[in-house]
Structure formats: C-alpha cells, structure tokens
Amino acid sequence: MNVRVLRIELKRSVAPWAGAVVLTSALAFLYLLNGAWWSGPTAWTAQWTPLALWTRGLLFYLWPLAVGLGALHGLRDHRSRMSELLTSTPRPVWHRAAMSAGTTAITLASAYALLVLVGAVQVLAKTEYTHLGWLPISLVGALFLVAGAVLGMGAGRAVPSALTPPALAMVAFVFTALMHMSLGRTETPTADGFPISEPNRVSLLSPAVEEVRDVLVTLSASVHLGQTVWVLGMAATGFTLLVAATPRARLIALTPVVAGAALALLVLPSDPRRMYVLDEAAAELVCDGPVCVTRTHQARLADLAGPGKEALRLLHGALGSRAPVSVRENTAVLPDGSTPQWSRETVLFDFDDEFVAAAKGEELTRALIVKGMVPGCTPVGWSGSGNEDIAQTVAVSWVLGDLRPLAGTSHPSGDPIADARPVWKELKALPRAEQLSRINAMRAAAFSCEGHAFDALSGGASR
C-alpha cells in the first residue's frame, strides 16, 4: 500500500476513529468495571491464555461496533456524491476498495494488538511460563474485527442509507447475544441428572468466547481452523460487495459468507469437550519431591513445597497407611454441573480454591489437609457446601489436635466453630479406634461424593 495514499485514507476516513473507539472502549471496560477478569489465576493479566481469552470475550460488543463503523465508512462515496466521478477514473474499482479496506484493517488490527500488548506487559511481570499457544486465539480475534468492518463497509456501499450502520450494528449484536444465550447453547443433563447448558458448534461462529473459568483451558486447533474459514468468507463477501456494481453481482457476493459458514460448521467440533480443551503443555507437572504444580504455576512451587510436605507428614501421622502420598495441582477439566473427581492417594487442589487462594505457611498447610480429608462435592461451577464446611473444620482440627476456624471461608450462622464444636466434642470423646473409623467413613463419603461427609462424621447414616 502506497504510504501517501495511506495517509490520505487515514485523514479522510473513519478508520482511525474506529481503531480509537475499539481500543479506548475495551480498556475502559476492563479497567473501570470490576469483574472476574481481575481475580484469581484466570485474571486477564495473570497468564497468557486467559489474556487472549478475556480480550476475545470483549468482541461480544467490539465486533458489532466494528461492523457498524465499517458500514459508516462504506457510506463515504455516497455521502460525498462522488460515485459517478470515481467510476470515470482509470483507477480500478478493486484498487480503491483495497486501499479503503486495508486502511481500516490496519487501524483495527493495531488497536486490538495494542489492547493485547497492555495486558501482555503485565503478564510478563507476573508469570515465568511463557508460550505462544495463546497467539492463535488473539490472531483470530483480530481477523474477526477486520472481517466485520470489511463486511460492514460492503453492506454500507450496497445499501447507502443513514440507517444502515446502526441497523447492521444492532443485527451483529443480536447475533452475538443469541450465540451465547439460546441458538448457541444446548441443554443437557449431567451424569447425576443436573441440567446444564453447554455451547454447541453454532456458538463458535460468534467472535466472542466463553467466560474464562480455568487457566489450563484453551481453544482447540479445529476451532481456530473453522473460525478462520468463517472469517475469510465474511471478509470475501464484504470486499466483493465493495466492488460490485450491479444487483446481480451483489447477490453473488453473498456466496463466500454462506460457503464459509457451511464449511466452518463442517470443521468446527460438535462436542463441547473438543472445543475448550486442556492445554497439555501448560498442564505439564513440575515437582519438588511429592509436591507438584503445573508449568503455568511453576513460580508458586517454592512457596507450596514446604507446606505441602508438612501436610503429608501430618496426614500420615493421623491416618497411617490410608494417608495420601503426594500433593498435586488438579488438571482435570470438567463441565459445569458435573461432580468433582478426587483421589485418596493424592491431595488435589486448585489455586483458585477458597482455601488455597491466599493461604501461606501454616494456613496453606491447613488448607491442603482440608483437601486431603474433605475435598468437597459441590458440582463444578456451583456454589454452596451444605454441612461440608463443618466437616472440614472438624476434620482438619482432628488432624492438628485443636479446633480452629478455616481461613477464607464463611458460614451461614456466622460462627462455624459454634456448629462444629458439638461434633468435635463428640468425636474426641470416642476411643481412638472409633474416631478413626468415623474419619475413614467420612473420607469414603467425601471422596466418592455418594454420601454426606458430615453425616458419616457425626455417626449418622450416609444418604
């Protein structure tokens, strides 16, 4: 692209304004609103993959904005009443269209790149795990913005009305909303009979992605490929509409976007577990003896190793041969509503768990003992613990020999010790063999998630 022509296009088009609006509105959303993108290991400035996924999530409204601004740009020749004059010049129509579309593409791609760069600078300061697996997520996001703007430009030129930009922006927004609310969701029951809503392959036609819930989850290669096919079809239709001069040519111009959608649906996976998949490189374990974390959190191993080994020692002293022998970060990726899966031989934990998140030293040891005794059976993505928190308080106190509340937890009564004390006194009054029997029954119920740990601990029948 000629630099002089590029400068003229930047001065006389809405392209720079489009880039500025996309960048400033995205940064305002991230910094002025307090949401899940600021907390825990999945924060947008904590790791590379969450950075890419959270910025892709912003396309829920940035993409409709790009489509509307592109349509506004497409009205330029009609507003200036230069259409007939431009057709009389020797310069090819496709050449003018390429210059106009290229300028918009450069500004929007640059704005999106700057948005990612703002987060990348902060990620670099917070993590030792650097990789390029996040790059395809961001590249496809930039392509979506560019293709949406080019499609809007073509539609604006084909239907030169002042109502076209807002109408297109609204249609694009409704499209993204439907992809994440109804058309792109499938209601299915879990193995335990709980109803859950999962994304289907149609939802992957949306530029936005699901909310980031696990730092080890990424998009699969088939998703990148299918979305790229869809985006290229969208961009081809937009560019063809820019150069089309007759109604028949404009009708034919719709072929690429229809074909792109059809081919994309053939490539995109139908199983939700093949859409959002485990990042195996990020989930690779890094160990210090029996204590292991993923490569993503390798910087936290030094602080975890000591408390982890101490927790194993205390658990072995209390449980004997039934005690777990290792501590490991949980890498299982389970759908929302499913029952957690635990191991009696390994203490599994997550860094976004309420017990582990901010614990250090002795409190971290207590948190890991909790995960080794009563890890919790609340379905994935759900809240509430029933009487599990009481069982957890009593269990860790039984291992350590003193009744104390657990850090980082809350209880409906406001005083978990008051509810735990009667069970604690009853348990401690029993002979050692009977105490151990109840503890083992509690752990059996807790790890199988087929009974109630509190009932087993208090001597009641597990239901």
Residue pairs with C-beta under 8 A, 6 or more apart in sequence:
1 98
1 99
1 102
1 103
2 99
5 99
6 99
6 102
6 103
6 106
9 15
9 99
9 100
9 103
10 16
10 103
10 107
12 76
13 73
13 76
13 100
13 103
13 104
14 69
14 72
14 73
14 76
15 73
15 103
15 104
15 106
15 107
15 108
16 107
17 69
18 66
18 69
18 70
18 73
18 104
18 107
18 108
18 111
18 149
19 107
19 108
19 110
19 111
20 111
21 65
21 69
22 62
22 65
22 66
22 108
22 111
22 112
22 115
22 145
23 111
23 112
23 114
23 115
25 61
25 62
25 65
26 55
26 58
26 62
26 115
27 115
27 118
29 58
30 37
30 44
30 54
30 58
36 42
36 211
36 212
37 43
37 44
37 50
37 54
37 57
37 212
38 44
40 46
40 351
40 352
40 357
41 47
41 50
41 215
41 296
41 297
41 351
41 352
42 50
42 212
42 213
42 214
42 215
42 352
43 50
44 50
44 51
44 54
44 55
44 119
44 212
45 51
45 119
45 122
45 123
45 126
46 123
46 126
46 127
46 215
47 123
47 126
47 127
47 129
47 215
47 296
48 120
48 123
48 127
48 129
48 130
48 131
48 133
48 134
49 133
49 134
49 137
49 215
49 217
49 218
49 279
49 282
50 212
50 215
51 116
51 119
51 120
51 123
51 134
52 116
52 134
52 135
52 137
52 138
52 141
53 137
53 209
53 212
53 218
53 219
54 119
54 212
55 112
55 115
55 116
55 119
55 138
55 141
56 137
56 138
56 140
56 141
56 207
56 208
56 209
57 208
57 209
57 210
57 211
57 212
58 115
58 208
59 141
59 144
59 145
59 176
59 207
59 208
60 176
60 177
60 180
60 206
60 207
60 208
61 173
61 176
62 145
63 144
63 145
63 148
63 172
63 176
63 207
63 208
64 148
64 169
64 170
64 172
64 173
64 175
64 176
65 169
66 108
66 145
66 146
66 148
66 149
66 152
67 148
67 149
67 151
67 152
67 168
67 169
67 172
68 152
68 165
68 166
68 168
68 169
68 172
69 149
69 152
69 165
70 104
70 148
70 149
70 150
70 151
70 152
70 153
70 156
70 238
71 152
71 153
71 155
71 156
71 164
71 165
71 168
71 169
72 152
72 156
72 165
73 100
73 104
73 149
73 152
73 153
73 156
74 152
74 153
74 154
74 155
74 156
74 157
74 158
74 160
74 164
74 242
75 156
75 157
75 160
75 162
75 164
75 165
76 100
77 83
77 86
77 157
78 157
78 160
86 93
86 96
87 93
87 245
93 243
93 245
94 243
97 239
97 242
97 243
98 239
100 153
100 242
101 149
101 150
101 153
101 238
101 239
101 242
104 146
104 149
104 150
104 153
105 146
105 149
105 150
108 142
108 145
108 146
108 149
109 142
109 145
109 146
112 138
112 141
112 142
112 145
113 142
116 138
124 130
127 296
127 299
128 298
128 299
129 282
129 295
129 296
129 297
129 298
129 299
131 281
131 282
133 218
133 279
133 281
133 282
134 218
136 219
136 221
136 224
137 209
137 218
137 219
137 224
140 224
140 227
140 228
140 231
141 207
143 228
143 231
143 232
143 235
144 207
144 227
144 231
145 207
146 235
147 231
147 232
147 234
147 235
147 238
148 172
148 207
148 234
149 238
150 234
150 235
150 238
150 239
150 242
151 234
151 235
151 237
151 238
151 241
151 257
152 165
152 168
152 238
153 238
153 241
153 242
154 237
154 238
154 239
154 240
154 241
154 242
154 244
154 253
155 164
155 168
155 238
155 241
156 164
156 165
156 168
157 241
157 242
158 241
158 244
158 250
158 253
175 206
176 206
176 207
176 208
178 184
179 202
179 203
179 205
179 206
179 208
180 203
180 206
180 208
180 210
183 202
183 203
184 199
184 200
184 202
184 203
184 204
184 205
184 206
185 197
185 198
185 199
185 200
185 203
186 197
186 198
186 199
186 200
187 195
187 196
187 197
188 195
188 196
188 197
188 198
189 195
189 196
190 196
190 335
190 337
190 338
190 339
190 379
191 338
191 339
192 337
192 338
192 339
192 379
194 337
194 379
195 337
196 335
196 336
196 337
196 338
198 272
198 335
198 336
199 210
199 272
199 275
200 270
200 272
201 265
201 268
201 269
201 270
201 275
202 265
204 223
204 226
204 227
204 264
204 268
204 275
205 227
205 230
205 261
205 264
205 265
205 268
209 219
210 276
213 336
213 381
214 333
215 282
215 296
215 297
215 351
215 352
216 278
216 279
216 282
216 283
216 294
216 296
216 331
216 333
217 276
217 277
217 278
217 279
217 333
218 276
218 277
218 278
218 279
218 282
219 275
219 276
219 277
220 269
220 274
220 275
220 276
220 277
222 267
222 268
222 269
222 274
223 268
223 269
223 275
225 267
226 263
226 264
226 265
226 266
226 267
226 268
227 264
227 268
229 260
229 263
229 264
229 267
230 260
230 261
230 263
230 264
231 260
232 256
232 260
233 256
233 257
233 258
233 259
233 260
233 261
233 263
233 264
234 256
234 257
234 260
236 256
236 257
236 260
237 253
237 254
237 255
237 256
237 257
237 260
240 249
240 252
240 253
240 256
241 250
241 253
244 250
244 252
244 253
268 275
269 275
272 335
273 333
273 335
276 333
277 333
278 331
278 333
281 295
282 294
282 295
282 296
283 294
283 295
283 296
283 331
284 294
284 295
285 292
285 293
285 294
285 295
285 328
285 329
285 331
286 292
286 293
286 294
286 295
286 298
286 301
287 293
287 301
288 301
288 302
288 305
289 305
289 309
290 308
290 309
290 312
290 325
290 326
290 327
291 301
291 304
291 305
291 308
291 309
291 326
291 327
291 328
292 326
292 327
292 328
292 329
293 300
293 301
293 304
293 328
293 329
294 329
294 331
297 329
297 351
300 351
303 360
303 364
304 327
304 364
307 360
307 361
307 362
307 364
307 365
307 368
308 327
308 347
308 365
308 368
309 327
310 365
311 327
311 347
311 365
311 368
311 369
311 372
312 323
312 324
312 325
312 326
312 327
312 347
314 365
314 369
314 399
314 400
315 323
315 324
315 347
315 369
315 372
315 373
315 399
316 323
318 398
318 399
318 439
319 436
319 439
319 440
322 344
322 440
322 443
323 372
324 343
324 344
324 345
324 346
324 347
324 372
325 345
325 346
326 345
326 346
326 347
327 346
327 347
327 349
327 368
328 346
328 347
328 348
328 349
329 348
329 349
329 350
329 351
330 348
330 349
330 350
332 341
332 348
334 340
334 341
334 380
335 380
336 379
336 380
336 381
336 382
337 379
337 380
337 381
337 382
338 379
338 380
339 377
339 379
339 380
339 449
340 375
340 376
340 377
340 378
340 379
340 380
340 449
342 348
342 375
342 446
342 447
342 449
343 447
344 443
344 447
347 368
347 371
347 372
348 371
348 375
349 355
349 356
349 367
349 368
349 371
350 356
351 357
353 367
353 371
354 408
354 409
355 366
355 367
355 370
355 371
355 406
355 407
355 408
355 409
356 364
356 367
356 368
356 371
357 408
358 407
358 408
359 366
359 367
359 407
359 408
363 407
366 396
366 400
366 404
366 406
366 407
367 406
367 407
367 408
369 395
369 396
369 399
369 400
370 392
370 395
370 396
370 406
373 392
373 395
373 396
373 399
373 439
373 442
373 443
373 446
374 388
374 391
374 392
374 395
374 442
374 443
374 446
374 453
375 446
375 447
376 385
376 388
376 392
376 446
377 388
377 446
377 449
377 453
378 384
378 385
378 388
386 452
386 454
387 452
387 453
387 454
388 446
388 453
388 454
389 406
389 409
389 411
389 416
390 411
390 416
390 419
390 420
390 423
390 454
391 442
391 446
391 453
391 454
391 457
392 406
392 409
393 403
393 404
393 405
393 406
393 416
393 417
393 420
394 403
394 420
394 423
394 424
394 427
394 457
395 439
395 442
395 453
395 457
396 406
397 403
397 404
397 420
397 424
398 424
398 427
398 428
398 435
398 439
403 417
403 420
403 421
403 424
404 417
405 416
405 417
406 416
409 416
411 419
413 419
423 454
423 457
423 458
426 458
426 459
427 435
427 438
427 457
428 435
430 438
438 456
438 457
438 459
439 457
441 456
441 457
441 462
442 453
442 454
442 456
442 457
443 453
444 451
444 456
445 451
445 452
445 453
445 455
445 456
445 462
446 453
450 462
451 462
451 463
452 460
452 462
452 463
455 461
455 462
455 463
456 462
